[in-house]
Amino acid sequence: MEQILCVYCGDLFDPSPRHKNQIACKKSECQRAKKADWQRRKMRTDPIYSAGQKISDHGVNGNAFTG
């Protein structure tokens, strides 16, 4: 299979044959960037997901959990 360019670091990598639309290599920084992009896009386009994340981030009473 032909190597493709990672959209996050610009390195060539061997894509998985199981994931036809793979855009990121397996480096942890690239995977984190891909997840952050997905979450930003999900927050903009999915009001239910966005509301759930806001509750999760700030707690039910509006206070962040301090552990």
Order of alpha helices (4+ residues) and beta strands (2+ residues): beta-beta-alpha-alpha
